[in-house]
Amino acid sequence: MPARISFRVSTLLWQSPGRFEELLRYLTDFHDVVDDVAFFTGFTHPPLPLATIRAHAANMKPLLARFREAGFSAGINHLATLGHLDENLENSLRETWQHLVDIDGVVSKSCYCASDSQFLEYLRQAYRALAEAQPEFIWVDDDIRLESHQAGVTLACFCDLCLTDFSASTCKEWTREALREAFQRGPRESRLALRRQWLAHNRRYLARLLAHLRAAVDEVDPRIPLGLMTGETVYSGLGFDAFAQALAGPRSIEVKWRPGGGFYTDEVPSHLLAKAHSTGRQVSLLPPCIRDIQYEHENFPYQRRL
Ligand SMILES: [Zn+2]
């Protein structure tokens, strides 16, 4: 596949009529080197209320059409599915549904657990709304992971629902305390075997979630491809084959991939090298059917100037 240049478009640009027109004019001037635009659904990282997502999707619909008419491929980048950071909580999804839990029982303020059927129904409705905006693709951002959810819960999910699932798959009743003990003590072989079982559990969790998102989009338009952004999230299991299969769905449609990782400033230039190597390792794990691979170049335009 030839190289493609894609831009992720901040809400601050597409929600302002003046800045939207300016962006469309500017990118049209450079159409020879710009292929895709992906409108972000938010700029803070907890999941949004369903009403907000529906309103954003309805507002995006005619704007996506404008970019399509101008010859671009225009789609959506959904910033927060599970959630990532504890910020802007007052304007974010505020439900008593199951949140992510770490092995010590700490409960995330912003991130939700996909083992909760009510949260899954919310996600179904959210992705249906996005599909109804008629995007040419929908990117699922990299908060689809079980690690690096900051502010308290860095490794998840050890909620009661997830422990019940893990107990069923291992034919043994587990508590958080028993798991923590078994991960850390005992013969090396048994600790390794348990950790491998937990990684397999994490891969199943994420593949199940991605299949759920695919099914939600299929209800509206099964032709819309999904893309997944990843980092080198080893705790999440790196189950790229299963993730790609889930995103392709029963019709085996195209899947996009955006490998990357956090490199937000130039203060430590060697981090760029680390990201380049990490990206290479992620690409090496992709199944050969993934042809649309878009390196994540993070310029973080909303970073405050110091
Ligand atoms: Zn859970």
Residues whose N, C-alpha, C, O or C-beta is under 5 A from the ligand:
A	BS01	ZN	H99 C113 S115 C157 F158 C159 C162
